[in-house]
Amino acid sequence: MYFSSSHVQFLYAKAALTTNCIVICSDPPQQIGLDLSGSDTLYAKIGNSYDIRLFNVKEHDEMQCSINNHTVLNNVFALNHKEKKGKHYHFRITHFSEENVGIYECTMKLHDKELFTKKFTATLEAEPATSSSCSWPIKSVLLMASVVIQQLN
């Protein structure tokens, strides 16, 4: 059986005399804005979406990107801005996956004539030993699991 509460999942199985409970913690996917104008590496987490700024310009006419010298995936697309106000992100990667890992080369067209090119690497960030939502004391987790199991019996 399965119980979920605010990104903490309890998976348990009832044996003859004992009940085993496993706590599975996960953080919810996030929408993150990143400025890579001064960096050449995107450290991403699977499931998150990223709005990315590559250049220190506020408006542009066109943005084209490739990954590993191939066409970008369907979850990567340009954000065209012709306004000087607001957030100035140039493209978006939605629901980052292992398929999005690689070397990106992007070219921006500005004022119908100027071209800017940027290369950056997208890689998976190292997973921490425990998720931030798993930092509860073990007694609290076991108490919650015990209450849930008792309610379901």
N, C-alpha and C positions, 0 to 999 in steps of 0.2 A: 504494500500500500504506500501511498504518497501523500504528504501534507506540505503545503508551501505557505510561508508567511514572510512578506517583505524581503524577498531574495534570500531567505534562509529556508532550505528545504530539508524535511525530515523524511528519510526513507527507512521504513522499518518492516520487519518480518516477524511473525509470531510463530515460534517453535512450540514443542509440547509443553514445556514449563517456563520457558524464558522468552523474552522479547528483545531482539537486537535492534538497535537504532543507530543509524549513520547520519551525521550532520553534513550536508553539502551546502557550501556557501558560495554565492556568486554576486558580483556587483552588476547593477543594471547597465545596459548600453548607454553611452553618453554621446551628445553632439558637442564637439570640441572645435574651437577656432584656434588655429596655429599660424604664427608668423614665421615662415622659413626664409625670409629675405636675408637673414644673416647666418643661415645654417644650411647644411647639405644632407641632413638625416632626419627622417620622420620616424619616431619610435611610436608604433601604433599597437593598439590592443584589439584583438578579434572582437567584432560586434559593434565597436564604436564607429561613429561617423565623424569625418573631419572636414572642416572648411579651412582651406589653406591659402595663405598669402605668400607669393613667391618674390614679388618685387616691391620696392618702395614707390609705388605709383597709386593714385587714387582712382583713376579711370583708365579703361582700355577698350580697344575695339574688338579684339579677338584673342582667344587662347587655344592653343593646340598642344596636346601632350601625347606621348607614347610611353609604353613600359617595355623595357628590354627589347627595344627596336620593333615593337609590335603595336597594333592599335590597342588603346586602353579598353578595359572591360566595361560592361554596361553600367556598373555602379560608380564609374568615374566620369564626371562631366564638368564642363566649364561653367563658371558663373560670370556672365557678361554684365559689366557695369559701365554705364555711361554717365553716372552721376558722381558728383564730388562729395556727397555726404553718405554717412552710414559706414557699415563695416566693409572693408575693402578686400574681401577674400576673392581669389581668382578661380579656384576650382574646388570641387567637393568629391570626397570618396565616401560613399554611404556603406554602412555595414562592412567595415574592413574585414577581409578574410586572408587566408594564406595565399590565395591567388593574386592579391594586391601587393605582395612582397616583390621588390625588384628595383631596378634603376629607371627612374622617370626622367624624360627630357621634355621640357615644356618651352614653347615659343609664344611670346606675347607680342601682338601687334598694337602699336600705340600711334594714334593720329594718322592712321592709314599709311604710314611709311616706316616708322621706327620699329625695329625688331629687337627684342630682348630674349635671351635664351638662358635657361637654368636647368642644371642636372641635380637631382637629389636621389637618395636611396631611401626606400620605405622598408622598414624592417619591423619585426615583432619585438615589443618590449619584453624584457625578462619578467617572468611571472614571479611575484613575491611568494614566500613560503606559505603565508596565509593571506587571504583576502582582507581588505580593510573592514568588511562587514562581518568578519569572523573573529574579531578581537574580544569577544565576550569571554568572561571567566567561564571555565568549563563547568563549574557548578550551576551557573545560570542556564547554560545550554542543556545540561542533563535534567534540570528541574523542568524546563519548558517541555522537553521531550517526554518526560514522565507524565506531565499533565495532559499532553496531547494523547498519549497512549491510553491513559485512564479514561479520557472522554470518549475515545473511540471503542472501548471495550464494552 
